[in-house]
Amino acid sequence: MTEGPTGPRIAWRLGIVAAAGMLGVLAGPVLPVAVAPAAAQEAEAPSGPAAASPEVVAEVDALLAALRMGDTIEVLREEGIEYGRTLEADMFPGAGGSRWDATVALIYDGARMSEAFRTALIGEVGGDAAVIAEIRSFFEGDLGRKVIGLEIEGRRAFLDDAVEERAKVAWEETREADAQRADLLERFVTENDLVESNVSGALNANLAFYRGMAESGAFGDEMTEERMLSDVWSQEPTVRQSTTEWVYSYLNLAYAPLSDAELEAYADFSATPAGQKLNTALFGAYAQVFTPISRALGLAVGRQMQGQDI
């Protein structure tokens, strides 16, 4: 196998939504990853922070409200439900039925995802409530609110594959016709490490999916841990190309209503210590939430393919 059963799109469907505001997905070293035991009902909240102060918890809750994280989780849930249909069509056509739909809905339970993300973010941001307040202040301002709305609208628009395809063409046109705009977007991507972090996230998600399938027994004795690692790593060039295309297409679409000055101001914020702190925390939180989800999907797919209870 040269491409994992999930394909490179799985990490995107799990959520490219971090960065200085909401772009990105899973962070950390590519291989290996530490993943919790997976089953459909086990895609739950990660371990909570050891001892977050009430002040930090209050600031994180206010930040989540400013980031409209509930709206983002809802989009990710919709993407996950759709991805479950794609998995059924690709791997056991017509055999999933209502039981498969129910399993996917359980894995992508919005309330559980939201609480898991909140718990993870509290642990990721650390104990400096003043820094969190600084971040929140930006996203409660006019530009911050505008950016968040555009990012969510753009991500929801990308639920339509036709919109995504048009956005790819539009990005190529921007690169050719508007060098200043393209440079601003490239600066934003570079400063927030969006390509590298999302490539890492995609590979980690695919590895987690493999591990879930292996846990189900779907691979028999053929798929060793070493082979899984090798097979996932072989996907890196394809994942990198697809991720780069997705990130720039999405950004170009989502930020189209921003002036160059607004986009530059947003990039400036993302380069500050507070912006980088948020970026790192969001990537870390998404990793804690969505890597187990990917493994749970692999486990559920493997069991479904073998006719086991899921």
Backbone torsions as a table, in degrees:
resi	resn	phi	psi	omega
1	MET	NA	135.0	177.9
2	THR	-108.6	-11.2	177.1
3	GLU	-139.7	134.7	-177.2
4	GLY	-62.8	158.1	-178.2
5	PRO	-60.1	-22.9	178.8
6	THR	-84.9	-24.9	-174.6
7	GLY	72.4	167.0	-178.0
8	PRO	-65.0	-18.9	-176.5
9	ARG	-71.0	-14.8	-174.8
10	ILE	-60.7	-40.5	-178.4
11	ALA	-65.9	-34.4	178.0
12	TRP	-68.1	-43.3	-178.7
13	ARG	-66.6	-23.9	175.8
14	LEU	-79.8	-25.3	171.6
15	GLY	139.8	98.5	169.0
16	ILE	-93.5	87.7	-171.3
17	VAL	-147.2	34.6	179.5
18	ALA	-113.4	-122.2	-177.3
19	ALA	69.3	-162.8	-175.4
20	ALA	-57.8	-29.8	174.3
21	GLY	-116.4	-81.3	-170.9
22	MET	-137.1	12.7	-177.7
23	LEU	-96.5	153.2	176.1
24	GLY	116.7	-177.8	174.1
25	VAL	-152.4	-87.6	-172.9
26	LEU	-111.1	139.5	-177.3
27	ALA	-118.8	-178.0	177.9
28	GLY	104.5	172.4	179.3
29	PRO	-62.4	148.8	-174.8
30	VAL	-63.5	-52.4	-174.9
31	LEU	-143.9	145.0	-11.6
32	PRO	-82.9	172.5	176.1
33	VAL	-118.3	156.5	174.9
34	ALA	-99.4	121.9	-174.4
35	VAL	-127.1	139.4	177.9
36	ALA	-72.2	157.5	174.8
37	PRO	-55.2	140.3	-172.7
38	ALA	-117.1	142.1	167.0
39	ALA	-159.8	165.3	-175.7
40	ALA	-54.8	-42.6	-176.9
41	GLN	-84.7	3.9	-176.8
42	GLU	-102.7	3.0	176.7
43	ALA	-81.0	66.8	-172.3
44	GLU	-114.1	-172.6	-176.5
45	ALA	-62.7	138.5	174.7
46	PRO	-70.4	173.4	178.7
47	SER	-59.2	140.4	-177.2
48	GLY	-75.7	166.3	177.7
49	PRO	-64.1	151.1	-175.0
50	ALA	-62.4	-47.7	-176.2
51	ALA	-161.3	70.1	177.4
52	ALA	-76.2	136.8	179.8
53	SER	-71.9	154.1	176.2
54	PRO	-55.4	-32.7	179.6
55	GLU	-66.0	-44.0	179.0
56	VAL	-64.8	-45.0	179.7
57	VAL	-59.2	-43.1	179.1
58	ALA	-63.7	-40.3	179.3
59	GLU	-67.5	-39.9	178.3
60	VAL	-64.4	-42.8	178.4
61	ASP	-61.1	-40.5	177.9
62	ALA	-66.7	-37.7	177.8
63	LEU	-65.5	-43.7	178.6
64	LEU	-59.0	-38.1	177.4
65	ALA	-65.8	-42.7	179.9
66	ALA	-64.6	-35.8	179.3
67	LEU	-79.9	-5.3	-177.2
68	ARG	53.1	46.8	-175.4
69	MET	-63.2	-30.2	177.2
70	GLY	-60.8	-39.7	178.3
71	ASP	-67.3	-38.9	178.9
72	THR	-65.5	-44.8	178.8
73	ILE	-59.6	-37.9	179.1
74	GLU	-62.9	-42.0	177.0
75	VAL	-63.0	-43.4	178.9
76	LEU	-63.3	-36.5	177.0
77	ARG	-63.5	-44.0	178.5
78	GLU	-62.1	-40.1	177.1
79	GLU	-62.8	-41.5	-179.6
80	GLY	-64.9	-41.9	178.1
81	ILE	-61.5	-43.1	178.5
82	GLU	-65.8	-38.4	179.1
83	TYR	-65.6	-34.0	175.3
84	GLY	-60.3	-38.5	177.2
85	ARG	-65.5	-38.4	178.7
86	THR	-64.5	-42.5	177.9
87	LEU	-60.2	-43.5	178.6
88	GLU	-60.2	-46.9	-178.0
89	ALA	-63.4	-35.3	-176.1
90	ASP	-83.5	-33.0	-166.8
91	MET	-115.1	-24.1	174.6
92	PHE	-153.3	70.1	-173.1
93	PRO	-54.3	124.1	175.4
94	GLY	72.3	3.7	-174.5
95	ALA	-102.6	-4.2	-175.4
96	GLY	-82.6	-52.8	178.2
97	GLY	64.2	-158.3	-175.4
98	SER	-66.8	-30.4	179.1
99	ARG	-65.6	-41.0	177.9
100	TRP	-66.8	-42.9	178.4
101	ASP	-58.1	-42.1	-179.2
102	ALA	-66.7	-37.3	179.0
103	THR	-65.3	-45.9	179.7
104	VAL	-62.9	-41.5	178.9
105	ALA	-62.9	-35.3	177.9
106	LEU	-68.7	-42.7	178.9
107	ILE	-61.2	-40.9	-178.7
108	TYR	-101.6	42.3	176.8
109	ASP	-67.7	119.8	-173.8
110	GLY	-62.4	-42.9	-178.9
111	ALA	-64.2	-42.3	179.1
112	ARG	-65.7	-42.5	179.2
113	MET	-61.6	-42.4	-179.1
114	SER	-63.7	-45.8	-178.8
115	GLU	-68.0	-37.7	177.8
116	ALA	-63.2	-42.1	-179.8
117	PHE	-66.0	-42.5	178.4
118	ARG	-58.6	-47.8	-179.4
119	THR	-61.1	-44.0	-179.3
120	ALA	-65.5	-41.0	-177.5
121	LEU	-67.1	-37.8	177.0
122	ILE	-58.0	-41.4	178.4
123	GLY	-70.7	-33.3	-175.1
124	GLU	-77.3	-33.5	-173.3
125	VAL	-77.3	-15.8	-179.0
126	GLY	81.3	-165.7	-170.5
127	GLY	-103.9	12.1	-177.2
128	ASP	-92.9	93.2	-178.1
129	ALA	-64.1	-29.2	-178.7
130	ALA	-65.7	-39.6	178.0
131	VAL	-66.3	-42.2	178.5
132	ILE	-61.9	-40.4	178.5
133	ALA	-63.7	-36.0	177.1
134	GLU	-64.1	-43.1	177.5
135	ILE	-62.6	-47.7	-179.6
136	ARG	-59.4	-39.4	-179.3
137	SER	-58.4	-40.2	178.8
138	PHE	-63.2	-46.0	-174.9
139	PHE	-79.2	-10.6	172.0
140	GLU	-89.8	-9.2	178.0
141	GLY	-80.8	175.6	-175.8
142	ASP	-59.4	-49.7	-178.6
143	LEU	-66.7	-42.3	179.9
144	GLY	-60.2	-45.0	178.9
145	ARG	-63.4	-39.9	179.7
146	LYS	-63.6	-45.0	-179.1
147	VAL	-61.4	-47.4	-179.0
148	ILE	-59.9	-44.5	178.6
149	GLY	-60.3	-42.7	-179.5
150	LEU	-67.0	-39.2	179.6
151	GLU	-64.5	-42.3	179.6
152	ILE	-69.0	-43.1	177.8
153	GLU	-60.9	-42.0	179.6
154	GLY	-65.0	-41.3	179.8
155	ARG	-66.3	-38.8	177.4
156	ARG	-66.2	-38.0	178.0
157	ALA	-61.5	-34.1	-178.7
158	PHE	-72.6	-4.8	171.0
159	LEU	-63.2	-23.0	177.6
160	ASP	-92.5	115.2	-177.5
161	ASP	-60.1	-31.3	179.7
162	ALA	-66.0	-37.5	176.8
163	VAL	-64.3	-42.6	179.8
164	GLU	-61.1	-43.2	179.7
165	GLU	-64.7	-40.9	177.7
166	ARG	-65.3	-34.9	179.9
167	ALA	-65.8	-34.1	176.8
168	LYS	-62.7	-43.1	178.4
169	VAL	-65.1	-42.2	-178.9
170	ALA	-62.2	-38.2	178.8
171	TRP	-64.9	-41.3	177.6
172	GLU	-62.5	-37.7	177.9
173	GLU	-66.4	-39.4	177.6
174	THR	-62.8	-44.2	180.0
175	ARG	-58.9	-37.1	-176.9
176	GLU	-81.4	-33.4	-169.9
177	ALA	-105.5	-18.1	-173.5
178	ASP	-139.9	82.3	-175.6
179	ALA	-63.0	-36.4	-178.6
180	GLN	-64.2	-45.0	179.3
181	ARG	-64.5	-44.2	179.5
182	ALA	-60.7	-40.1	178.8
183	ASP	-63.7	-39.8	178.6
184	LEU	-63.2	-43.7	179.5
185	LEU	-65.5	-39.7	179.1
186	GLU	-66.2	-36.3	175.9
187	ARG	-62.8	-44.1	-179.5
188	PHE	-61.6	-44.3	-179.9
189	VAL	-63.2	-44.0	-177.7
190	THR	-66.0	-47.5	-177.2
191	GLU	-63.5	-30.4	-180.0
192	ASN	-98.6	3.8	174.8
193	ASP	55.5	39.1	-171.2
194	LEU	-68.7	-38.7	-178.5
195	VAL	-69.8	-52.3	-176.9
196	GLU	-60.8	-44.4	-177.7
197	SER	-67.1	-35.4	179.3
198	ASN	-77.2	-31.5	172.6
199	VAL	-62.9	-46.8	176.5
200	SER	-56.5	-45.6	-178.8
201	GLY	-63.7	-41.0	179.6
202	ALA	-63.1	-44.1	-179.6
203	LEU	-67.1	-41.3	176.8
204	ASN	-62.4	-40.2	178.5
205	ALA	-64.2	-41.6	179.8
206	ASN	-67.7	-37.5	176.0
207	LEU	-64.2	-42.2	178.0
208	ALA	-61.7	-39.0	177.8
209	PHE	-62.2	-46.8	176.5
210	TYR	-56.2	-45.7	-177.8
211	ARG	-63.5	-36.5	175.8
212	GLY	-63.7	-44.2	178.2
213	MET	-64.1	-40.6	178.7
214	ALA	-62.9	-39.9	178.9
215	GLU	-62.4	-31.3	179.9
216	SER	-74.4	-15.6	-176.5
217	GLY	90.0	5.6	-175.5
218	ALA	-66.6	-25.9	-177.7
219	PHE	-91.8	-7.3	-174.0
220	GLY	64.2	-139.9	-180.0
221	ASP	-96.9	2.5	-172.2
222	GLU	-77.4	-34.8	-173.2
223	MET	-95.9	89.6	176.6
224	THR	-76.6	167.5	176.7
225	GLU	-60.6	-40.6	179.6
226	GLU	-62.4	-41.5	-179.9
227	ARG	-69.1	-38.6	177.0
228	MET	-59.1	-45.8	179.5
229	LEU	-61.6	-43.5	-179.3
230	SER	-65.9	-42.2	-177.5
231	ASP	-66.8	-42.4	178.6
232	VAL	-65.0	-43.7	-179.0
233	TRP	-63.3	-31.1	179.0
234	SER	-65.5	-17.7	179.5
235	GLN	-80.6	-10.3	-169.9
236	GLU	-54.0	-46.6	-179.1
237	PRO	-61.1	-42.1	179.2
238	THR	-67.4	-42.6	178.8
239	VAL	-62.3	-42.5	-179.2
240	ARG	-62.9	-45.5	-179.8
241	GLN	-63.0	-46.3	-178.1
242	SER	-67.6	-40.2	179.7
243	THR	-64.0	-45.4	179.2
244	THR	-58.4	-45.6	179.7
245	GLU	-61.9	-43.2	-178.5
246	TRP	-65.4	-48.4	-176.1
247	VAL	-58.2	-49.6	-177.3
248	TYR	-69.4	-37.7	178.2
249	SER	-63.7	-43.9	179.9
250	TYR	-64.8	-48.5	-179.2
251	LEU	-60.1	-43.8	-178.7
252	ASN	-61.4	-39.2	178.2
253	LEU	-71.4	-51.5	-173.5
254	ALA	-63.0	-40.1	-174.2
255	TYR	-93.7	6.7	-178.8
256	ALA	-53.5	-38.7	179.8
257	PRO	-72.9	-11.8	179.0
258	LEU	-77.8	139.3	171.6
259	SER	-71.9	165.5	176.2
260	ASP	-59.5	-38.2	180.0
261	ALA	-64.9	-40.3	179.1
262	GLU	-67.3	-43.2	179.6
263	LEU	-63.9	-38.7	178.1
264	GLU	-66.1	-39.5	178.1
265	ALA	-63.9	-37.9	178.0
266	TYR	-66.9	-42.2	177.1
267	ALA	-63.5	-38.9	177.8
268	ASP	-60.3	-44.2	178.7
269	PHE	-63.4	-41.9	-177.1
270	SER	-64.0	-22.5	179.9
271	ALA	-86.2	-10.1	179.2
272	THR	-73.2	162.0	175.5
273	PRO	-55.2	-38.7	179.3
274	ALA	-66.1	-43.7	179.0
275	GLY	-63.4	-41.4	178.7
276	GLN	-68.0	-35.4	176.5
277	LYS	-61.0	-45.6	179.0
278	LEU	-63.3	-44.8	-178.8
279	ASN	-56.3	-49.3	180.0
280	THR	-62.7	-42.7	-178.5
281	ALA	-65.1	-41.3	-179.9
282	LEU	-66.8	-43.6	176.4
283	PHE	-58.6	-45.0	179.9
284	GLY	-62.9	-41.3	-179.6
285	ALA	-66.6	-43.0	178.0
286	TYR	-62.7	-37.6	178.5
287	ALA	-60.1	-43.9	-179.2
288	GLN	-64.4	-32.8	-176.1
289	VAL	-85.9	-45.6	-166.5
290	PHE	-95.1	-20.2	174.4
291	THR	-65.3	-44.8	173.9
292	PRO	-62.0	-33.1	176.9
293	ILE	-62.4	-42.3	179.1
294	SER	-63.3	-40.5	178.1
295	ARG	-67.1	-38.7	178.0
296	ALA	-62.2	-38.6	176.7
297	LEU	-63.4	-44.0	178.8
298	GLY	-61.3	-42.1	178.3
299	LEU	-63.0	-44.7	-179.3
300	ALA	-65.6	-41.0	178.0
301	VAL	-63.1	-45.9	179.8
302	GLY	-60.2	-41.5	179.2
303	ARG	-68.1	-40.4	179.3
304	GLN	-62.3	-42.7	-178.5
305	MET	-64.8	-25.6	179.5
306	GLN	-98.4	2.4	178.8
307	GLY	75.1	19.7	179.1
308	GLN	-84.7	164.3	173.5
309	ASP	-67.1	135.5	177.1
310	ILE	-121.1	NA	NA
